[in-house]
C-alpha cells in the first residue's frame, strides 16, 4: 500500500514500514506497528508493576535451589 508523503511523515515512517489498518464505526484508522506495540505495553503496564523479568526470576529461583542442594550435600556424612 502506498501512502502519501505527508501521511508517512505524520506517522513517522521514513522508509518501508508496517502499518495496521483498523475499521470502526468512525472509519479507518492507520497505526504503525511501533505505535501499536507502545499501546499494548501501556495497557499491560499496570499488571506488571513491581514484577521483574520472568526470566530473571526463574534464574534466581534455580540458583537458590542449587545452593540449597549444595548445602544439603555438605551436611550428609561421607562414606
Secondary structure, DSSP 4 states (H G I P E B T S, - for coil): ----HHHHHHHT--SS--EEEEEETTEEEEEEHHHHHHHHHHHHHHHHTT---HHHHHHHHHHHHHHHHHHHHHHSPP-
